[in-house]
């Protein structure tokens, strides 16, 4: 007898993507207003938005 599996829905995936995009937009807006530019700021924003999107996807289980 196998254990029941938790399945994730398509809404969870879409929600994670939307949250990641929104996080990146807000990150870039805040960086621009504070006068931070360059590759390190962009890379940090990508990392933060990816982690936020993944966390949202997993938290929606």
Secondary structure, DSSP 8 states (H G I E B T S, - for coil): ---------HHHHHHHHHHHHHHHHHHHHHHHHHT--SHHHHHHHHHHHHHHHHHHHHHT-
